[in-house]
Amino acid sequence: MEELFDGLLNDHLGFVVWSFVAFIILLVLLGKFAWKPIMAAISERERFIEDSLLKAEAAKQEMALLTAENESLLKQARIERDAILAEAKKLKDQIISEAKEAAQKEGAHMIENARIEINSQKAIAMADVKNQVAALSIEIAEKVLRKQLDDAKKQDELVSDLLKEVKLK
């Protein structure tokens, strides 16, 4: 078995040595020509990733700032909306109050005008009634005078009695 092992080792020793030499040459060539570009590419890739992370962080901070700003604007808009609604409600209440007051004044004015008109019509009606009573009195007196032209004393008594019966309000 030893012979087999020596034979295999001697036969392949040259191959192992040449493989080792080729590997060393390959390492030197790779180190000289490929290692620097590969490391530069890796370094550039690391910088790109770091820049991307920094940009992402900056974008995240900017988004947080914009979100906070939007929240602030929304809050301010809500406050302004509430103020506008309060002002509109106040104005509406004022307009309603003024309209009620104007309607009450107008109603009171109309009632006063109606009262004046009623009193005026009442006075006219009373004057008309008085005129009618006077006309009736004269008519009665005329009839009495025609019937009793002879007796003046009877005429006076009759007119007095008739006038006492008629009462004016």
Secondary structure, 3 states (H helix, E strand, C coil): CHHHHHHHHHHHHHHHHHHHHHHHHHHHHHHHHHHHHHHHHHHHHHHHHHHHHHHHHHHHHHHHHHHHHHHHHHHHHHHHHHHHHHHHHHHHHHHHHHHHHHHHHHHHHHHHHHHHHHHHHHHHHHHHHHHHHHHHHHHHHHHHHHHCCCCHHHHHHHHHHHHHHCCCC
